Amino acid sequence: MIHKQRFADTNIKERFPLKLDGDINWTKSGSSAWVGLIKTPKIPANHIIVPSYSSLENLGEYQFSLTAQSCHELYPIPSPKNYSPQKETNEVSGHIDCWHTKSDMDNSKVQLKINQKSKPKDYLLTLSIRDLTKQLGAEISTTNLKTNPPQRFSQKNKNKNIRDRICSPTATAMALSLRNSFVDWSEIIDDCFDPATNAFGSWPLAIKSAAKYGFIGSVETTDNWEDALKILATDQPLVCSIRFKENELKGSPLKRTQGHLVCVYGLENDKVLALDPAAADSENVERQYDLKEFSKAWLRERGAIYYFCYVK
């Protein structure tokens, strides 16, 4: 299955180019927290569930939880260093920023709790669901569509202690740079560091950092190019999470990867126009990947993507 829900208030609804489902029904929780609930359809086993939240206001700590027969919380954003996560229930396993279903789930709901006194505004709340692994169909879009080239950053130019771990903030910085020339790559790297995991790859932290530069964003899971092309048509690059084995993505600076993020800024003549932060230097970041090979690396497993929209 593929399922998407997106909620936003009026200001974001007028700007975000993808289909939205209206405002969420926020309820007050105590004196300094707000809660939003999303009811889900029946979710089969072996699916990935990706929640996402973005707001242009200064937002406090927030946390997603999934409730069916049991309740499972994801890492809070931001996560304290000593946070000890619940790994799984009988129904799902938790993976920092998403859930994987272990059994069919009926009547489940996703809750977002935000610790802040004022009602959320200028926000985008999304929930997307798909098969964990999917056999790709024969039809893949060959549309010629591209943005202007963004700035180029190589993660290899940073300190050796972090340079192999910062593909997410580096790809994010490149994707944002086209619409906001004041993007600070080093600051985004700092924003994306998660002390609970000692890593820089938390999807929600990249979206949270983007909001500081005027971008509303979402992390979603998908099995096709449809929404990605709509975002590219607004002259906004994307960030795609890819996985591939040796010789499965020709021209990549990596031989193989279990998880890597790249900036995508277009499709042209059966090629994906990408900026790959794993290149040895910024002069070699620009890559052209075979469309079918890239689609397999991106959409076969998880299909995670960062969507951005510059709103101020």
Buried (B, 14 or more C-beta within 10 A) or exposed (E): EBBBBBBBBEBBBEBBEBEBBEBBEBEEEEEEBBBBBBEBEEBEBEBBBBBBBBBBEEBBBBBBBBBBEBBBBBBBBBBEEEEEBBEBBEBBBBBBBBBBBBBEBEEBEBBBBBBBEEEBEBBBBBBBBBBBEBEBEEEBEEEEBBBEBBBBBBBBBBEEEEBEBBBBBBBBBBBBBBBBEEBBBEBBBEBBBBEBBEBBBBBBBBBBBBBBBBBBBBBBBBBBBEBBBBBBEBEBBBBBBBBBEEEBBEEBBBEEBEEBBBBBBBBBEEBBBBBBBBBEEBEBBBBBBBBBBBBBBBBBBBBBBBBBBBBE
